[in-house]
Amino acid sequence: MEFPESEIAEIKKFVNLLNSQKNSAVVVEGKRDSAALVKLG
């Protein structure tokens, strides 16, 4: 499955926003979700 570069950029931007938050946590459903978020940043 391929995704447009613009969609990937938006997801990376969102992950960066999450990473910049203080005193917060991100909860994911499974190991693959966790691995995907780690890979994105």
Long-range contacts (C-beta under 8 A, 24 or more apart in sequence): 11-40, 12-40, 12-41, 15-40, 15-41, 16-41
